[in-house]
């Protein structure tokens, strides 16, 4: 898993909160990463229609949507993000052993089901929910 998803959500939340055009340099500083990485992720969000971009000296990114209508699942899909993609596959399909030849496909199915469960949960969380959490005082421990 990469940090793209966190970067995207952080960027969208900051843009929504600021309600103005923000440069990739300013976004990068707030996210604690580099501007090139921000531009790469923001380009995917722009392509998905989750924000707009303007070039030039006063350019940057602008969030124009309704945070209550954008789910974290939409953000993940915009990035073509997989939460549970395996880094490696065990066994080999050409092996005589049924365990060795069948495990990779079976585990791919398990990972696919886990990813679908993650997306299903993220359909219930909006950017507005995240904004409320960011700006709500933490509960007291009393």
Helices and strands as residue ranges (DSSP letters): H 4-18, H 24-31, H 35-47, E 52-54, E 60-62, G 67-69, H 72-78, H 98-122, H 127-135
